[in-house]
Amino acid sequence: MNPNMSDEATVCLKEKDIQKLRESEGGVEFEVDEYQNADEEEEEAFPPEDILNNVYIPDEEDEDDDDELSPFQKLARKMEDISGDGGVKKRVLHPGGGSVVPEGAIVRVHYNAFLEYADEPYDSTRLRNAPERYKLGQNQLLPGLEICIRTMKKGELAQLLVSPDYAYGKLGVEPRIPGNSTVMFKLELMNFVEHAGIEDYDMMTKEERDKIEFSDILKFVEVERQLGLQVYKERAFHKAFGHYKKAAIMLESRHVKDEEEEKVHRGKLFTLYSNMAVCASKQNKFNLVMTYCNKGREIEPNNVKLLFLQGKAHRRSSHFEVARDMLKRAQRMNPNNTEINKELQELDKDIKKFSLVEKDMYQKMFSKPTGQSAEEKEKENMKAKKKLEKNLNVTDDFQKMVEEKLLEFIKDDLQDDMPFPALNLSVGEIACIMEKCENLGLDCKQIGSGQHYRLKITKIKKEEAAK
């Protein structure tokens, strides 16, 4: 055994497992355009500055005085054979921790892949800034990569040489990878989740699922929760929400048999509902925030975190009274929480802003001829008030549309002001536009009345902003 390799970092794979991987027809496939002209200049796949940060520079200890050996042959001398036939060799650059990756696990990896004599990687998750996710045992990886991953621990960084039999074979993937190429990987195992047979669960009937032990259901739930946590850290909030929801559905459809299971069941559901509310809040999907905060508060009615999230969602949806009630309750339980106190300040600003808009709207949009009786005016005012209350809600799509238009306006150097028709907009939508203008440093004024009512949005000059 090579002294550079630690005993605990290496796992001896069974010969039949290695043979199975070698004979598999799966692995990584590259899409190749058969009509590509080799003489044409290829478009650079990655920015030059990113490539410079991921070039292969041999360490001084990799240097070898034997000039008859190729770079990969010199490197192989410092590696350990983990396939048993020299086809896959590995060196640990940074040890990981915990247990070795179990069979059938879902793994997240970063890698740079190099051909011999090449400084730049021919493939790189780091240049794409997106780690890859694979399920072991499903022919999703090169056989050599899977053999290596099965010997790794979480956080481990390894260097490996993979012979053609364990990589792209005799044919290679022309023109990118020549036939009979040995390739070198710098591979990092970011994380892994024990899979627990999720596909099997998905294919089961309701009757079959009901027969599964509660402890096994919890394993399925934990897999989805861990997957959700991984993509949440990557800010893929929509995907994270999907994993949490799938886990919650597993538990919601499950009947418990005693108080102990009931306690665990409720605790797991509360965590999932809370996570779903957070993911929905990150996406500004306030109806979903309210839904899952309500579900969570059925389990823990006075949870400060859920009261805060729900209050914030109600504020953003212009439900001011409900928002104040929830945020005040959260504040009473945690008076020194800066987020709660800041949210209450934002609520006060919104209420003042809506009051001004409401007053102006009454004057400009719902004014009637002076010959109208007091009773008729009262009826009209009541109708107007109901209409205002009904139209305080602002959809996520509307907010997104407004923000996109305002950002386009800011980038347009030839345009200093922009009219915004407002006759058919609700009070909430008008206030939304005014708030976004303020946040983006734009001036927004209400112009005209009746059929000519509109908003005028103007860029604030730097000297005016400085004042």
C-alpha positions in Angstrom: 0.0 0.0 0.0 1.2 3.5 -0.9 2.3 5.4 2.3 0.4 8.4 1.0 -2.9 6.5 1.4 -4.5 6.0 4.8 -6.1 2.6 5.6 -9.4 4.2 6.6 -9.7 6.2 3.4 -9.6 3.1 1.2 -12.2 0.4 0.9 -11.5 -2.9 -0.9 -14.3 -3.4 -3.4 -15.4 -6.9 -4.3 -14.1 -8.2 -7.6 -17.6 -8.9 -8.9 -18.6 -5.3 -8.2 -15.7 -3.9 -10.2 -16.3 -6.4 -13.1 -20.0 -5.3 -13.1 -18.9 -1.6 -13.4 -16.4 -2.4 -16.2 -19.0 -4.2 -18.2 -21.8 -1.7 -17.7 -23.0 0.2 -20.8 -23.8 3.3 -18.8 -21.6 6.1 -17.7 -21.2 9.7 -18.7 -22.1 10.5 -22.3 -21.1 13.6 -24.3 -23.3 15.0 -27.0 -21.3 15.2 -30.1 -22.3 17.2 -33.2 -21.5 14.8 -36.1 -21.7 17.7 -38.5 -19.1 19.8 -36.7 -16.3 20.9 -38.9 -13.0 20.2 -37.1 -11.4 23.2 -38.9 -13.9 25.6 -37.5 -12.9 27.6 -34.4 -14.8 26.2 -31.4 -16.6 28.6 -29.1 -14.9 28.8 -25.7 -17.0 26.7 -23.2 -15.8 28.7 -20.2 -14.5 32.2 -19.6 -10.6 32.3 -19.7 -10.3 33.7 -16.1 -12.3 30.8 -14.8 -10.2 28.3 -16.7 -7.0 29.8 -15.2 -8.4 29.0 -11.7 -8.9 25.4 -12.6 -5.8 24.4 -14.6 -3.7 21.4 -13.6 -0.4 22.3 -12.1 1.6 19.3 -10.8 2.8 19.6 -7.2 6.6 19.6 -6.6 6.2 16.1 -5.0 4.7 14.9 -8.3 7.9 15.6 -10.2 10.0 12.6 -11.1 13.6 12.4 -12.3 12.7 9.6 -14.7 12.3 11.5 -18.0 11.2 8.4 -19.9 7.9 8.3 -18.0 4.9 10.4 -19.0 3.2 12.8 -16.5 0.5 10.3 -15.7 3.0 7.4 -15.3 4.9 9.5 -12.8 1.7 10.4 -11.0 0.6 6.8 -10.9 3.7 5.9 -8.8 2.3 7.9 -5.9 -1.2 6.4 -6.1 -2.8 3.3 -4.8 -4.6 0.7 -7.0 -8.2 0.6 -5.8 -9.6 -1.6 -8.6 -7.2 -4.5 -8.1 -5.9 -4.5 -11.7 -4.3 -1.1 -11.9 -7.2 0.4 -13.9 -8.2 2.9 -11.2 -5.6 4.5 -9.0 -6.3 7.0 -6.2 -4.5 9.5 -3.9 -6.2 11.3 -1.1 -5.4 15.0 -1.2 -7.6 16.0 1.8 -9.3 13.3 4.0 -13.0 13.4 4.7 -14.9 12.4 7.8 -17.6 10.1 9.0 -18.5 6.9 7.2 -17.7 5.7 3.7 -20.4 6.2 1.0 -22.9 3.3 1.3 -24.2 1.3 -1.7 -27.0 3.0 -3.6 -26.4 6.4 -2.0 -27.2 9.7 -3.7 -23.9 11.7 -4.0 -23.0 15.3 -4.8 -19.6 15.8 -6.3 -17.4 18.5 -7.7 -14.6 17.5 -10.2 -12.1 18.7 -12.8 -11.3 16.2 -15.5 -8.0 16.2 -17.5 -6.4 14.5 -20.4 -2.7 13.8 -20.3 -0.5 16.8 -21.3 -3.5 19.1 -21.0 -3.5 22.0 -18.6 -7.2 22.9 -19.0 -10.0 20.5 -17.9 -12.1 19.0 -20.7 -15.0 18.8 -18.2 -15.5 20.7 -14.9 -18.4 21.1 -12.5 -16.4 23.9 -10.9 -16.3 25.9 -14.0 -20.0 25.4 -14.3 -20.3 26.3 -10.7 -22.8 23.5 -10.2 -21.9 20.2 -8.4 -23.4 17.1 -10.0 -25.8 14.7 -8.2 -25.7 11.0 -9.0 -27.3 7.8 -7.6 -24.7 5.0 -7.3 -25.5 1.7 -9.0 -27.5 3.2 -11.8 -24.8 3.5 -14.5 -24.9 7.3 -14.3 -21.1 7.6 -13.9 -17.9 6.4 -15.5 -17.1 3.0 -13.8 -13.8 4.4 -12.6 -15.5 7.4 -10.9 -18.0 5.2 -9.2 -15.3 2.8 -7.9 -13.5 5.8 -6.4 -16.6 7.4 -4.9 -17.4 4.1 -3.1 -14.1 4.5 -1.2 -14.7 8.1 -0.2 -16.0 10.0 2.9 -17.9 13.3 3.1 -15.6 16.2 2.4 -12.8 14.1 0.9 -10.7 15.5 -2.0 -9.0 12.9 -4.1 -7.0 12.6 -7.3 -7.4 9.6 -9.5 -6.2 8.1 -12.7 -8.7 6.1 -14.7 -7.6 3.8 -17.5 -9.6 3.5 -20.8 -11.3 0.3 -19.6 -12.9 2.2 -16.7 -13.4 5.4 -18.7 -14.2 6.0 -22.4 -12.9 2.8 -23.9 -11.1 2.2 -27.2 -13.3 4.6 -29.1 -13.3 7.5 -26.8 -15.6 10.4 -27.5 -14.1 12.1 -30.6 -13.2 14.8 -31.1 -13.2 15.8 -27.5 -11.6 12.6 -26.0 -9.4 10.4 -28.1 -9.7 6.7 -28.0 -7.7 4.7 -25.4 -7.3 7.8 -23.2 -6.4 7.6 -19.6 -8.0 10.5 -17.7 -7.2 12.2 -14.5 -9.9 13.5 -12.1 -9.6 15.8 -9.1 -12.7 14.8 -7.3 -14.4 16.1 -4.2 -17.3 14.4 -2.4 -19.4 17.2 -1.2 -22.1 15.2 0.5 -24.1 12.0 0.2 -27.5 10.7 1.3 -28.3 7.1 2.0 -31.0 6.4 -0.6 -33.3 4.0 1.4 -35.1 2.8 -1.8 -37.1 5.9 -2.6 -37.9 4.6 -6.1 -39.4 1.5 -4.6 -41.6 3.6 -2.4 -42.8 5.6 -5.4 -43.9 2.5 -7.2 -45.8 1.0 -4.2 -49.6 1.0 -4.0 -51.3 2.6 -1.0 -51.9 -0.8 0.5 -48.2 -1.7 0.2 -47.2 1.6 1.8 -49.5 1.1 4.7 -47.7 -2.1 5.5 -44.3 -0.4 5.9 -43.0 0.0 9.4 -43.1 3.5 10.7 -39.4 3.4 11.3 -38.8 2.7 7.6 -41.2 5.5 6.6 -39.0 7.9 8.6 -35.9 6.7 6.6 -37.7 7.7 3.4 -38.7 11.0 4.9 -35.1 11.7 6.0 -33.8 11.1 2.5 -36.1 13.7 1.1 -35.4 16.1 3.9 -31.7 15.8 3.3 -32.1 16.2 -0.5 -34.2 19.3 0.2 -31.5 20.7 2.5 -28.8 20.2 -0.1 -30.6 22.1 -2.8 -31.7 24.8 -0.4 -28.1 25.5 0.3 -27.7 25.9 -3.4 -30.6 28.5 -3.3 -32.8 26.2 -5.4 -35.8 27.0 -3.2 -38.3 25.5 -5.6 -36.6 22.2 -5.7 -36.1 22.2 -1.9 -39.9 22.9 -1.5 -40.6 19.9 -3.7 -38.5 17.5 -1.6 -40.0 18.8 1.7 -43.5 18.5 0.3 -42.9 14.9 -0.8 -41.6 14.0 2.7 -44.7 15.7 4.3 -47.1 13.8 2.0 -45.4 10.5 3.2 -46.2 11.4 6.8 -49.6 12.9 6.2 -50.9 9.7 4.7 -49.5 7.6 7.5 -51.5 6.4 10.6 -49.6 6.1 13.8 -50.2 3.3 16.3 -49.2 4.9 19.7 -48.4 8.1 21.5 -44.7 7.7 20.9 -45.1 7.5 17.1 -47.6 10.4 17.3 -45.0 12.6 19.0 -42.4 11.8 16.4 -44.9 12.1 13.6 -46.0 15.6 14.7 -42.4 16.8 15.2 -41.3 15.7 11.8 -44.3 17.3 10.1 -43.8 20.6 12.0 -40.2 20.7 10.7 -41.2 20.0 7.2 -44.1 22.6 7.2 -41.6 25.2 8.7 -39.1 24.5 5.9 -41.8 24.7 3.2 -42.9 28.1 4.6 -39.3 29.4 4.5 -38.9 28.2 0.9 -42.2 29.8 -0.2 -41.1 33.0 1.5 -37.8 33.0 -0.4 -39.8 32.8 -3.6 -42.4 35.5 -2.5 -45.2 32.9 -2.8 -47.1 34.4 0.1 -50.3 32.3 -0.2 -48.1 29.2 0.2 -46.3 30.8 3.2 -49.7 31.3 4.9 -50.9 27.8 4.1 -47.9 26.0 5.6 -47.5 28.4 8.5 -51.1 27.5 9.4 -50.3 23.8 9.1 -47.3 24.2 11.3 -49.2 26.3 13.9 -51.8 23.6 14.2 -49.0 21.7 15.8 -47.2 24.6 17.6 -49.7 27.5 17.8 -47.3 30.0 19.3 -44.2 29.3 17.4 -42.4 32.6 17.0 -40.7 31.8 13.7 -44.0 30.8 12.0 -45.9 33.8 13.4 -43.1 36.1 12.0 -43.2 34.4 8.6 -47.0 34.5 8.4 -47.1 38.1 9.6 -44.6 39.1 6.9 -46.6 37.3 4.3 -49.7 39.1 5.3 -47.9 42.4 5.2 -46.6 41.7 1.7 -50.2 40.8 0.7 -51.6 44.0 2.2 -53.5 42.3 5.0 -52.3 44.9 7.5 -54.5 44.2 10.5 -53.8 40.4 10.4 -50.1 41.2 9.9 -50.0 43.5 12.9 -51.7 40.9 15.1 -49.3 38.2 14.3 -46.2 40.3 14.4 -47.2 41.8 17.8 -47.7 38.3 19.2 -44.3 37.3 17.9 -42.8 40.4 19.4 -44.4 39.8 22.8 -42.7 36.3 22.9 -39.4 37.6 21.6 -39.2 41.4 22.2 -35.5 41.8 21.3 -35.7 40.1 17.9 -34.4 42.6 15.4 -36.2 41.0 12.4 -39.6 41.1 14.1 -39.1 44.8 15.1 -37.9 45.7 11.6 -40.9 44.0 10.1 -43.2 46.0 12.3 -41.5 49.2 11.2 -42.0 48.2 7.5 -45.7 47.5 8.3 -46.1 51.1 9.7 -44.6 52.5 6.6 -46.9 50.5 4.3 -50.0 51.5 6.3 -49.0 55.2 5.9 -48.3 54.8 2.2 -51.6 53.0 1.6 -53.5 55.7 3.5 -52.0 58.4 1.3 -52.8 56.4 -1.9 -56.3 55.6 -0.6 -57.0 59.3 0.1 -55.8 60.4 -3.3 -57.7 57.6 -5.1 -60.9 58.7 -3.4 -60.3 62.3 -4.5 -59.2 61.6 -8.1 -60.9 58.4 -9.2 -64.2 58.3 -7.4 -65.2 61.9 -7.3 -68.8 62.6 -8.4 -70.6 65.8 -9.7 -71.4 68.3 -7.0 -75.2 67.9 -7.5 -75.1 64.5 -5.9 -77.1 64.0 -2.6 -75.4 63.1 0.7 -77.0 59.7 0.6 -75.8 59.0 -3.0 -72.3 60.1 -2.0 -72.3 57.8 1.0 -73.3 54.8 -1.2 -70.6 55.6 -3.7 -68.0 56.0 -0.9 -69.0 52.6 0.5 -68.7 51.0 -2.9 -65.3 52.6 -3.4 -64.1 51.4 0.0 -65.2 47.8 -0.6 -63.5 48.0 -4.0 -60.3 49.3 -2.3 -60.4 46.6 0.3 -60.9 43.9 -2.3 -58.0 45.1 -4.5 -55.3 45.4 -1.8 -53.8 42.1 -2.8 -50.9 42.1 -5.2 -49.9 39.0 -7.1 -46.4 37.7 -7.3 -46.5 37.9 -11.1 -47.5 41.6 -11.0 -44.6 42.4 -8.6 -42.2 40.6 -10.9 -43.5 42.4 -14.0 -43.2 45.8 -12.3 -39.7 45.2 -11.2 -38.6 44.0 -14.6 -40.1 47.1 -16.3 -38.4 49.4 -13.8 -35.0 47.8 -14.2 -35.3 48.1 -18.0 -36.2 51.8 -17.5 -33.1 52.3 -15.3 -30.8 50.7 -17.9 -32.2 52.8 -20.7 -29.9 55.8 -20.9 -32.1 57.6 -23.5 -35.2 57.7 -21.3 -35.5 59.9 -18.2 -39.2 59.5 -17.4 -41.8 56.8 -18.0 -45.6 57.2 -17.9 -47.4 54.3 -16.3 -51.1 53.9 -17.0 -52.9 53.4 -13.7 -56.6 53.8 -14.3 -57.3 50.0 -14.1 -54.8 49.3 -11.3 -55.9 48.5 -7.7 -54.7 50.5 -4.7 -52.4 47.7 -3.8 -50.8 47.6 -7.2 -50.3 51.3 -7.2 -48.7 51.2 -3.8 -46.5 48.3 -5.0 -45.2 50.4 -7.9 -44.5 53.3 -5.6 -42.7 51.1 -3.1 -40.5 49.5 -5.8 -39.7 52.9 -7.3 -38.6 54.1 -3.9 -36.4 51.0 -3.3 -34.8 51.5 -6.8 -34.1 55.2 -6.3 -36.9 56.4 -8.7 -39.4 59.2 -8.2 -43.0 58.2 -8.7 -45.9 60.8 -8.8 -49.6 60.5 -9.4 -50.8 62.6 -12.3 -54.2 63.6 -13.6 -57.6 62.2 -12.5 -60.5 60.1 -13.8 -59.8 58.7 -17.3 -56.4 60.5 -17.3 -55.1 59.2 -14.0 -51.6 57.8 -14.4 -48.2 57.5 -12.7 -45.2 59.3 -13.8 -41.9 57.6 -13.0 -38.7 59.7 -13.2 -35.0 59.0 -12.7 -33.6 61.0 -9.8 -30.5 62.9 -10.9 -27.3 62.3 -8.9 -27.1 65.8 -7.6 -30.7 65.7 -6.4 -30.1 62.4 -4.7 -27.1 63.8 -2.9 -29.2 66.5 -1.4 
